[in-house]
Amino acid sequence: MLYWLYEILNINILGYITIRAGVSFFLALFFTLFFMPRFIRWATRTSSVQPINGWAPDRHKAKASTPTMGGIVFIGSTILASLLTIKLTNMYAIGSILTLVLFSLIGFQDDIAKIKKNANLAGLKAKTKLIFQIISALIITSFLCISADFNTDLYVPFFKSPVINMGIFAILFWSLVIISASNAVNLTDGLDGLATVPSLAALTSFSIIIYITGNAAISSYLLMPNFQVGEVAIVASALMGALTGFLWYNCHPAEIFMGDSGSLAIGAFLGYLAIISKSEILLLLIGSVFVIETISVILQVGSYKLRKKRVFLMAPIHHHFEMKNWTENKIIVRFWIVAILSNLVALISLKIR
């Protein structure tokens, strides 16, 4: 709508991506703050609460009555704010909304199954969820290649030119990026606000990178690739606003959890941002907390299957620190610090090419 006002009424200020990104942030923030308490009341009334994994530390049992599926609200707020502010003919922006919708729907189905069966492990079967993720990722990446005509070059940090053209294999690689990022955020979402702030940090970094990538002058100065992806920074800004509103209710002690309907969508969206900004490798640094959590699970499972020994007291690694009697707030804040520092390093690295 705002871009329409710019084109029809010639309101020049609304043509700027930065202005519309700011508007989208506050719109999504307002929508989330308005709808979230109403959703919490509804979820409490209908017993749409978070089933607790029986293997989780005992302190988690107190959270059994906490409502879940908050992702429905902040993802919905993000989409609504984005549709009001983006240029609707920009295929990259449409692709970003498509990513949020598809992966949020997968998470919603998983959340509903858990709630109905009142069991944390009774959601979608792992194979079923993975199939849905693969199909959704293939739809998104095919959309990029066909509708957005996105090139298939692979860029590596510190190199000013692409290292290889992936060709048709780009769709498979990009799908892997989206699915991996989606599951990584999902694994991290185990403590109050633990996944929220690292997501905000990553979204901030990607918003900056995407704005640069979409700006011919700045991208040329920094020797970065240039594509018409700037509009996606508006969607990223909207999600930042929505997550800020969600954090108001999700900080410790949480009044609501995001559920898979939020975590799967956030992760997939971060993967999508990495792809369109040609920062797939840099995602490992930008999403360092998510990477650490995922590696801890891989090491734990691999070690137990091969040696019948555990590397950590419990995985993902945030549970390891819980078992070492760290307070929840200490774990959360320290993980936040790691996320912020790694994102600062990632942004600094943009100039080194």
C-alpha positions as semicolon CSV with decimal commas, in nm:
position;residue;x (nm);y (nm);z (nm)
1;M;0,000;0,000;0,000
2;L;0,276;0,245;0,089
3;Y;0,458;0,180;-0,238
4;W;0,127;0,227;-0,422
5;L;0,091;0,568;-0,253
6;Y;0,442;0,653;-0,372
7;E;0,361;0,558;-0,732
8;I;0,009;0,700;-0,758
9;L;0,029;1,007;-0,538
10;N;0,401;1,069;-0,593
11;I;0,482;1,079;-0,221
12;N;0,856;1,050;-0,269
13;I;0,947;0,966;0,090
14;L;0,754;0,639;0,061
15;G;0,978;0,528;-0,224
16;Y;1,271;0,482;0,011
17;I;1,328;0,127;0,135
18;T;1,463;0,255;0,468
19;I;1,144;0,452;0,540
20;R;0,914;0,163;0,452
21;A;1,136;-0,076;0,652
22;G;1,093;0,149;0,956
23;V;0,718;0,162;0,906
24;S;0,697;-0,215;0,865
25;F;0,893;-0,264;1,189
26;F;0,652;-0,057;1,395
27;L;0,342;-0,194;1,222
28;A;0,448;-0,552;1,299
29;L;0,543;-0,451;1,654
30;F;0,199;-0,293;1,707
31;F;0,012;-0,587;1,555
32;T;0,204;-0,834;1,775
33;L;0,156;-0,633;2,095
34;F;-0,215;-0,597;2,013
35;F;-0,293;-0,958;1,920
36;M;-0,052;-1,152;2,145
37;P;-0,227;-1,098;2,482
38;R;-0,559;-1,190;2,321
39;F;-0,400;-1,503;2,176
40;I;-0,249;-1,593;2,515
41;R;-0,593;-1,569;2,678
42;W;-0,745;-1,785;2,405
43;A;-0,464;-2,043;2,424
44;T;-0,495;-2,063;2,803
45;R;-0,872;-2,102;2,783
46;T;-0,848;-2,381;2,523
47;S;-0,550;-2,552;2,692
48;S;-0,329;-2,492;2,388
49;V;-0,024;-2,528;2,608
50;Q;0,331;-2,655;2,557
51;P;0,375;-3,028;2,626
52;I;0,708;-3,076;2,806
53;N;0,957;-3,336;2,688
54;G;0,996;-3,604;2,956
55;W;1,373;-3,598;2,905
56;A;1,399;-3,225;2,975
57;P;1,544;-3,105;3,311
58;D;1,296;-3,110;3,600
59;R;1,275;-2,731;3,615
60;H;1,088;-2,738;3,282
61;K;0,789;-2,912;3,439
62;A;0,675;-2,577;3,578
63;K;0,630;-2,459;3,217
64;A;0,371;-2,723;3,131
65;S;0,087;-2,472;3,154
66;T;0,252;-2,212;2,929
67;P;0,062;-2,143;2,603
68;T;0,239;-2,218;2,276
69;M;0,204;-2,138;1,902
70;G;0,293;-1,771;1,952
71;G;0,459;-1,797;1,612
72;I;0,117;-1,778;1,452
73;V;0,078;-1,424;1,585
74;F;0,420;-1,280;1,506
75;I;0,447;-1,450;1,166
76;G;0,096;-1,329;1,081
77;S;0,187;-0,978;1,198
78;T;0,503;-0,988;0,986
79;I;0,312;-1,088;0,673
80;L;0,042;-0,827;0,727
81;A;0,293;-0,546;0,789
82;S;0,498;-0,656;0,486
83;L;0,202;-0,660;0,250
84;L;0,121;-0,304;0,356
85;T;0,473;-0,177;0,288
86;I;0,655;-0,375;0,017
87;K;0,649;-0,337;-0,360
88;L;0,422;-0,628;-0,446
89;T;0,578;-0,679;-0,788
90;N;0,919;-0,760;-0,640
91;M;0,957;-1,137;-0,672
92;Y;1,225;-1,161;-0,403
93;A;0,989;-1,004;-0,148
94;I;0,706;-1,234;-0,254
95;G;0,945;-1,529;-0,218
96;S;1,026;-1,423;0,138
97;I;0,658;-1,416;0,233
98;L;0,609;-1,753;0,064
99;T;0,891;-1,891;0,282
100;L;0,728;-1,765;0,602
101;V;0,388;-1,905;0,507
102;L;0,500;-2,252;0,401
103;F;0,726;-2,323;0,697
104;S;0,490;-2,170;0,950
105;L;0,219;-2,404;0,821
106;I;0,449;-2,704;0,873
107;G;0,522;-2,588;1,227
108;F;0,152;-2,526;1,293
109;Q;0,066;-2,883;1,197
110;D;0,339;-3,008;1,430
111;D;0,221;-2,788;1,718
112;I;-0,142;-2,894;1,678
113;A;-0,047;-3,261;1,681
114;K;0,154;-3,215;2,003
115;I;-0,129;-3,026;2,172
116;K;-0,398;-3,278;2,074
117;K;-0,191;-3,572;2,200
118;N;-0,048;-3,373;2,494
119;A;0,299;-3,507;2,424
120;N;0,611;-3,318;2,315
121;L;0,730;-3,602;2,092
122;A;0,388;-3,675;1,942
123;G;0,397;-3,412;1,667
124;L;0,456;-3,482;1,302
125;K;0,679;-3,782;1,245
126;A;1,037;-3,677;1,170
127;K;1,018;-3,828;0,821
128;T;0,686;-3,656;0,747
129;K;0,813;-3,319;0,869
130;L;1,131;-3,355;0,662
131;I;0,931;-3,440;0,350
132;F;0,716;-3,128;0,398
133;Q;1,031;-2,921;0,449
134;I;1,195;-3,060;0,137
135;I;0,885;-2,993;-0,075
136;S;0,853;-2,639;0,062
137;A;1,223;-2,565;0,014
138;L;1,213;-2,693;-0,344
139;I;0,910;-2,472;-0,415
140;I;1,090;-2,167;-0,278
141;T;1,420;-2,229;-0,455
142;S;1,248;-2,313;-0,784
143;F;1,051;-1,991;-0,747
144;L;1,382;-1,803;-0,712
145;C;1,523;-1,955;-1,028
146;I;1,208;-1,926;-1,241
147;S;1,015;-1,619;-1,123
148;A;1,300;-1,407;-0,989
149;D;1,557;-1,529;-1,243
150;F;1,818;-1,545;-0,966
151;N;2,171;-1,645;-1,070
152;T;2,333;-1,960;-0,934
153;D;2,680;-1,827;-0,845
154;L;2,830;-1,921;-0,510
155;Y;3,015;-1,649;-0,318
156;V;3,257;-1,712;-0,033
157;P;3,352;-1,455;0,236
158;F;3,669;-1,255;0,162
159;F;3,644;-1,325;-0,214
160;K;3,511;-1,044;-0,434
161;S;3,412;-1,277;-0,719
162;P;3,201;-1,595;-0,722
163;V;3,402;-1,913;-0,677
164;I;3,173;-2,139;-0,881
165;N;2,848;-2,146;-1,075
166;M;2,638;-2,421;-0,920
167;G;2,393;-2,447;-1,210
168;I;2,104;-2,685;-1,146
169;F;2,271;-2,802;-0,823
170;A;2,197;-2,459;-0,675
171;I;1,837;-2,566;-0,608
172;L;1,960;-2,863;-0,404
173;F;2,218;-2,655;-0,216
174;W;1,974;-2,374;-0,142
175;S;1,712;-2,623;-0,025
176;L;1,970;-2,771;0,213
177;V;2,047;-2,422;0,347
178;I;1,679;-2,345;0,412
179;I;1,602;-2,681;0,574
180;S;1,917;-2,678;0,788
181;A;1,854;-2,324;0,911
182;S;1,490;-2,405;0,984
183;N;1,575;-2,707;1,199
184;A;1,867;-2,527;1,367
185;V;1,643;-2,250;1,503
186;N;1,388;-2,512;1,605
187;L;1,652;-2,695;1,812
188;T;1,759;-2,370;1,980
189;D;1,408;-2,277;2,089
190;G;1,426;-2,452;2,424
191;L;1,451;-2,174;2,682
192;D;1,262;-1,848;2,734
193;G;1,377;-1,602;2,468
194;L;1,682;-1,812;2,379
195;A;1,607;-1,824;2,006
196;T;1,445;-1,480;1,985
197;V;1,742;-1,247;2,037
198;P;1,987;-1,446;1,820
199;S;1,717;-1,434;1,551
200;L;1,690;-1,057;1,593
201;A;2,069;-1,024;1,568
202;A;2,078;-1,237;1,252
203;L;1,788;-1,046;1,097
204;T;1,965;-0,717;1,167
205;S;2,281;-0,839;0,993
206;F;2,093;-0,976;0,694
207;S;1,884;-0,660;0,664
208;I;2,204;-0,458;0,634
209;I;2,361;-0,703;0,388
210;I;2,047;-0,720;0,175
211;Y;2,012;-0,343;0,167
212;I;2,375;-0,321;0,051
213;T;2,322;-0,597;-0,207
214;G;2,021;-0,413;-0,343
215;N;2,203;-0,079;-0,367
216;A;2,423;-0,052;-0,676
217;A;2,651;0,222;-0,538
218;I;2,720;0,068;-0,196
219;S;2,754;-0,288;-0,325
220;S;3,001;-0,170;-0,588
221;Y;3,208;0,011;-0,324
222;L;3,219;-0,297;-0,100
223;L;3,281;-0,530;-0,398
224;M;2,961;-0,721;-0,323
225;P;2,711;-0,868;-0,574
226;N;2,416;-0,649;-0,675
227;F;2,057;-0,773;-0,717
228;Q;1,717;-0,609;-0,679
229;V;1,661;-0,764;-0,337
230;G;1,633;-0,447;-0,131
231;E;1,257;-0,488;-0,078
232;V;1,323;-0,803;0,126
233;A;1,489;-0,586;0,392
234;I;1,139;-0,449;0,456
235;V;1,006;-0,800;0,529
236;A;1,308;-0,871;0,751
237;S;1,244;-0,546;0,937
238;A;0,881;-0,644;0,986
239;L;0,987;-0,977;1,138
240;M;1,227;-0,789;1,366
241;G;0,941;-0,572;1,488
242;A;0,717;-0,873;1,538
243;L;0,987;-1,062;1,729
244;T;1,049;-0,757;1,949
245;G;0,680;-0,759;2,039
246;F;0,694;-1,134;2,096
247;L;0,997;-1,097;2,326
248;W;0,786;-0,872;2,548
249;Y;0,585;-1,183;2,638
250;N;0,852;-1,449;2,578
251;C;1,128;-1,317;2,808
252;H;1,187;-1,518;3,124
253;P;0,953;-1,627;3,272
254;A;0,777;-1,674;2,939
255;E;0,404;-1,611;2,910
256;I;0,400;-1,787;2,573
257;F;0,630;-1,997;2,354
258;M;0,672;-1,952;1,978
259;G;0,629;-2,321;1,901
260;D;0,735;-2,484;1,576
261;S;0,500;-2,251;1,389
262;G;0,744;-1,973;1,473
263;S;1,086;-2,139;1,497
264;L;1,066;-2,334;1,169
265;A;0,954;-2,021;0,983
266;I;1,226;-1,800;1,133
267;G;1,500;-2,047;1,045
268;A;1,375;-2,098;0,689
269;F;1,350;-1,721;0,645
270;L;1,710;-1,675;0,764
271;G;1,817;-1,939;0,512
272;Y;1,628;-1,754;0,240
273;L;1,795;-1,425;0,335
274;A;2,136;-1,593;0,321
275;I;2,062;-1,723;-0,029
276;I;1,938;-1,401;-0,186
277;S;2,223;-1,200;-0,031
278;K;2,479;-1,457;-0,151
279;S;2,581;-1,513;0,211
280;E;2,514;-1,884;0,247
281;I;2,860;-1,948;0,397
282;L;2,845;-1,636;0,617
283;L;2,522;-1,776;0,765
284;L;2,741;-2,008;0,972
285;L;2,878;-1,702;1,155
286;I;2,561;-1,495;1,156
287;G;2,367;-1,788;1,300
288;S;2,650;-1,909;1,525
289;V;2,426;-1,995;1,821
290;F;2,199;-2,203;1,599
291;V;2,504;-2,376;1,449
292;I;2,649;-2,453;1,794
293;E;2,316;-2,598;1,911
294;T;2,289;-2,817;1,601
295;I;2,648;-2,941;1,621
296;S;2,595;-3,032;1,987
297;V;2,304;-3,257;1,890
298;I;2,498;-3,416;1,603
299;L;2,797;-3,484;1,830
300;Q;2,576;-3,624;2,105
301;V;2,382;-3,860;1,879
302;G;2,689;-3,963;1,679
303;S;2,898;-4,030;1,988
304;Y;2,627;-4,234;2,156
305;K;2,566;-4,447;1,847
306;L;2,936;-4,508;1,781
307;R;3,080;-4,524;2,134
308;K;2,775;-4,557;2,361
309;K;2,907;-4,248;2,539
310;R;2,767;-3,896;2,563
311;V;2,969;-3,583;2,489
312;F;2,733;-3,354;2,684
313;L;2,519;-3,412;2,991
314;M;2,222;-3,341;2,765
315;A;2,173;-3,199;2,416
316;P;2,105;-2,946;2,270
317;I;2,387;-2,775;2,455
318;H;2,168;-2,529;2,647
319;H;2,034;-2,830;2,840
320;H;2,395;-2,931;2,917
321;F;2,442;-2,603;3,103
322;E;2,109;-2,651;3,278
323;M;2,234;-2,989;3,402
324;K;2,543;-2,808;3,534
325;N;2,301;-2,595;3,742
326;W;2,343;-2,272;3,553
327;T;2,038;-2,053;3,603
328;E;1,816;-2,015;3,299
329;N;1,875;-1,640;3,275
330;K;2,254;-1,688;3,278
331;I;2,238;-1,939;2,991
332;I;2,004;-1,721;2,786
333;V;2,197;-1,396;2,825
334;R;2,534;-1,559;2,756
335;F;2,399;-1,715;2,439
336;W;2,263;-1,373;2,341
337;I;2,609;-1,222;2,391
338;V;2,768;-1,487;2,167
339;A;2,506;-1,418;1,899
340;I;2,557;-1,041;1,905
341;L;2,937;-1,066;1,897
342;S;2,939;-1,314;1,608
343;N;2,707;-1,090;1,408
344;L;2,935;-0,791;1,466
345;V;3,227;-0,996;1,334
346;A;3,018;-1,100;1,032
347;L;2,939;-0,736;0,949
348;I;3,302;-0,633;0,991
349;S;3,405;-0,907;0,747
350;L;3,204;-0,745;0,465
351;K;3,484;-0,493;0,407
352;I;3,749;-0,763;0,382
353;R;3,738;-0,876;0,019
